[in-house]
Amino acid sequence: MLAVMHRLRVFLRALILPLALYTAAGVTAAYFIWHGVNGQRGLKTGEEYEQKLEQLRLERNLLKLQRMHWESRLALIKGNAVDADILDEEARKRLGRVHKNDVVIFLQASQAP
């Protein structure tokens, strides 16, 4: 009986204990690798941040262009000399009026920009 117990201990130490340690090390490594790729600060998250950053840069550039457009229009109205065409266009647009020589094209609601 004592010899059987001794053989069982030797078997456990020789085969099962290293197998259990390798399994634990593999599971731990897999956990850290998975979180390194898919986690909160992983590789995929970095790519998503880069895409979002590029989208925000495009939006910023669009807003800069709009700002430049409006600044150029305001420059025509501001100051000592006011561009009469721009002033007339803005006044008609705001008041909802048209000049008798203007051509007005009515669009349906689905075609309006």
KEKE-374941 format. One line per field, with one value per residue: residue in three letters; residue number from 1; y, z, x of N, C-alpha, C in turn. Coordinates in steps of 0.1 Angstrom, whole numbers, plus 5000, padded with zeros to 4 digits. Layout:
N
resn [ALA	...] $
resi [NUM	...] $
n.py [Y	...] $
n.pz [Z	...] $
n.px [X	...] $
ca.py [Y	...] $
ca.pz [Z	...] $
ca.px [X	...] $
c.py [Y	...] $
c.pz [Z	...] $
c.px [X	...] $
end
This chain:
113
resn [MET	LEU	ALA	VAL	MET	HIS	ARG	LEU	ARG	VAL	PHE	LEU	ARG	ALA	LEU	ILE	LEU	PRO	LEU	ALA	LEU	TYR	THR	ALA	ALA	GLY	VAL	THR	ALA	ALA	TYR	PHE	ILE	TRP	HIS	GLY	VAL	ASN	GLY	GLN	ARG	GLY	LEU	LYS	THR	GLY	GLU	GLU	TYR	GLU	GLN	LYS	LEU	GLU	GLN	LEU	ARG	LEU	GLU	ARG	ASN	LEU	LEU	LYS	LEU	GLN	ARG	MET	HIS	TRP	GLU	SER	ARG	LEU	ALA	LEU	ILE	LYS	GLY	ASN	ALA	VAL	ASP	ALA	ASP	ILE	LEU	ASP	GLU	GLU	ALA	ARG	LYS	ARG	LEU	GLY	ARG	VAL	HIS	LYS	ASN	ASP	VAL	VAL	ILE	PHE	LEU	GLN	ALA	SER	GLN	ALA	PRO] $
resi [1	2	3	4	5	6	7	8	9	10	11	12	13	14	15	16	17	18	19	20	21	22	23	24	25	26	27	28	29	30	31	32	33	34	35	36	37	38	39	40	41	42	43	44	45	46	47	48	49	50	51	52	53	54	55	56	57	58	59	60	61	62	63	64	65	66	67	68	69	70	71	72	73	74	75	76	77	78	79	80	81	82	83	84	85	86	87	88	89	90	91	92	93	94	95	96	97	98	99	100	101	102	103	104	105	106	107	108	109	110	111	112	113] $
n.py [4988	5012	5015	5019	5044	5059	5057	5069	5096	5102	5100	5121	5143	5141	5142	5154	5177	5195	5197	5210	5234	5245	5248	5267	5288	5292	5299	5323	5339	5339	5354	5380	5385	5386	5408	5427	5430	5433	5448	5477	5495	5484	5471	5472	5491	5513	5516	5523	5547	5562	5563	5577	5601	5609	5614	5635	5654	5658	5670	5693	5706	5711	5729	5750	5758	5767	5788	5805	5812	5826	5847	5860	5869	5885	5904	5919	5933	5946	5975	6007	6008	5992	5964	5966	5947	5924	5933	5938	5912	5898	5912	5908	5880	5877	5891	5878	5886	5894	5908	5926	5918	5895	5859	5833	5800	5775	5747	5714	5700	5677	5680	5702	5715] $
n.pz [5000	5008	4989	4966	4971	4971	4944	4933	4941	4929	4903	4902	4907	4885	4862	4862	4878	4864	4841	4850	4858	4834	4821	4837	4833	4805	4804	4818	4801	4778	4787	4791	4765	4751	4762	4756	4729	4725	4746	4768	4763	4741	4709	4689	4699	4697	4669	4664	4677	4661	4637	4645	4652	4627	4614	4630	4624	4597	4599	4614	4594	4575	4590	4593	4566	4562	4581	4570	4546	4557	4570	4548	4535	4555	4556	4533	4541	4564	4577	4562	4535	4521	4503	4480	4466	4481	4505	4497	4489	4513	4528	4514	4516	4544	4549	4532	4507	4472	4443	4416	4391	4396	4392	4404	4415	4426	4447	4455	4488	4492	4473	4481	4492] $
n.px [5008	5019	5038	5023	5011	5034	5042	5021	5024	5048	5040	5021	5038	5056	5041	5014	5016	5035	5020	4997	5008	5018	4994	4981	4999	4996	4969	4970	4987	4972	4950	4962	4971	4947	4934	4953	4949	4920	4912	4904	4925	4936	4949	4929	4912	4929	4930	4903	4902	4920	4905	4883	4895	4905	4880	4871	4890	4885	4859	4866	4882	4862	4845	4864	4866	4839	4839	4858	4845	4822	4835	4847	4824	4813	4833	4828	4805	4811	4828	4838	4830	4803	4793	4769	4754	4757	4745	4719	4711	4712	4693	4669	4668	4664	4641	4623	4616	4613	4628	4613	4623	4635	4639	4621	4622	4603	4607	4599	4593	4609	4629	4643	4674] $
ca.py [5000	5024	5016	5025	5058	5065	5057	5080	5109	5104	5102	5134	5152	5140	5145	5162	5190	5204	5200	5220	5247	5250	5252	5280	5299	5294	5307	5337	5345	5341	5365	5392	5388	5390	5422	5436	5432	5437	5455	5491	5502	5474	5475	5475	5504	5523	5518	5530	5561	5568	5565	5588	5613	5613	5619	5648	5663	5662	5679	5705	5713	5716	5740	5760	5764	5775	5800	5814	5817	5836	5858	5868	5876	5896	5915	5927	5941	5954	5986	6019	6005	5980	5959	5968	5934	5915	5938	5936	5898	5894	5919	5900	5866	5877	5896	5869	5894	5893	5920	5923	5912	5882	5847	5824	5786	5768	5733	5706	5699	5666	5684	5713	5711] $
ca.pz [5000	5009	4976	4957	4975	4967	4930	4929	4944	4919	4890	4903	4905	4872	4850	4864	4883	4853	4832	4856	4858	4820	4818	4844	4826	4792	4806	4822	4789	4769	4792	4789	4751	4746	4767	4748	4716	4725	4759	4768	4757	4732	4696	4682	4704	4691	4656	4665	4681	4649	4628	4651	4651	4613	4612	4636	4616	4585	4604	4617	4582	4569	4597	4590	4553	4564	4588	4560	4537	4563	4572	4536	4533	4565	4552	4523	4547	4575	4574	4556	4522	4521	4490	4478	4462	4493	4515	4491	4489	4527	4532	4507	4522	4557	4548	4524	4496	4459	4434	4405	4380	4400	4388	4416	4412	4438	4447	4464	4500	4491	4465	4486	4498] $
ca.px [5000	5028	5045	5013	5010	5047	5042	5010	5030	5058	5033	5016	5049	5062	5032	5002	5020	5040	5009	4988	5015	5018	4980	4979	5007	4989	4956	4974	4992	4960	4942	4968	4971	4934	4932	4962	4943	4906	4908	4901	4936	4942	4952	4917	4907	4937	4926	4891	4905	4925	4894	4875	4904	4905	4867	4870	4899	4877	4849	4873	4885	4850	4841	4873	4862	4827	4842	4865	4834	4814	4844	4848	4811	4812	4843	4821	4795	4817	4837	4832	4823	4794	4790	4755	4748	4756	4736	4706	4708	4709	4681	4658	4667	4659	4627	4615	4611	4620	4628	4604	4631	4641	4632	4619	4619	4598	4610	4591	4601	4618	4640	4650	4687] $
c.py [5013	5026	5022	5040	5066	5067	5068	5094	5112	5107	5117	5145	5152	5144	5155	5176	5199	5207	5211	5234	5253	5255	5265	5291	5302	5302	5321	5345	5348	5353	5379	5395	5392	5404	5431	5439	5438	5446	5470	5499	5493	5480	5479	5489	5516	5527	5526	5545	5568	5572	5577	5601	5618	5620	5633	5658	5668	5672	5693	5713	5718	5729	5752	5767	5772	5788	5810	5820	5828	5848	5867	5875	5887	5908	5924	5936	5950	5966	5998	6017	5992	5977	5959	5955	5925	5920	5936	5921	5894	5900	5911	5886	5867	5882	5887	5877	5891	5906	5916	5917	5899	5870	5838	5811	5780	5753	5726	5704	5688	5670	5695	5708	5712] $
c.pz [5000	4995	4965	4959	4970	4952	4925	4931	4933	4906	4890	4900	4891	4861	4852	4869	4872	4843	4837	4856	4844	4816	4824	4837	4812	4793	4809	4809	4780	4774	4789	4774	4746	4750	4760	4734	4716	4737	4757	4762	4747	4718	4688	4686	4699	4677	4655	4668	4669	4639	4632	4650	4637	4609	4618	4629	4603	4588	4607	4604	4575	4576	4595	4576	4554	4571	4578	4550	4544	4567	4560	4533	4543	4562	4542	4529	4557	4569	4568	4544	4523	4507	4489	4474	4473	4503	4510	4492	4503	4532	4526	4513	4536	4558	4540	4512	4483	4451	4422	4393	4384	4395	4400	4411	4425	4437	4457	4476	4499	4482	4470	4493	4513] $
c.px [5009	5035	5036	5012	5023	5047	5032	5016	5040	5051	5027	5027	5055	5054	5022	5006	5026	5029	5000	4995	5016	5004	4977	4987	5001	4977	4960	4979	4981	4952	4948	4969	4958	4931	4941	4957	4929	4903	4906	4912	4943	4944	4940	4911	4916	4933	4912	4893	4911	4915	4886	4882	4904	4891	4866	4879	4891	4866	4854	4876	4873	4845	4851	4869	4849	4830	4849	4854	4826	4823	4846	4835	4809	4822	4837	4811	4801	4825	4830	4825	4816	4791	4775	4748	4746	4745	4721	4702	4705	4696	4669	4657	4661	4645	4618	4609	4619	4619	4619	4610	4637	4633	4632	4615	4615	4601	4601	4600	4611	4630	4648	4663	4687] $
end
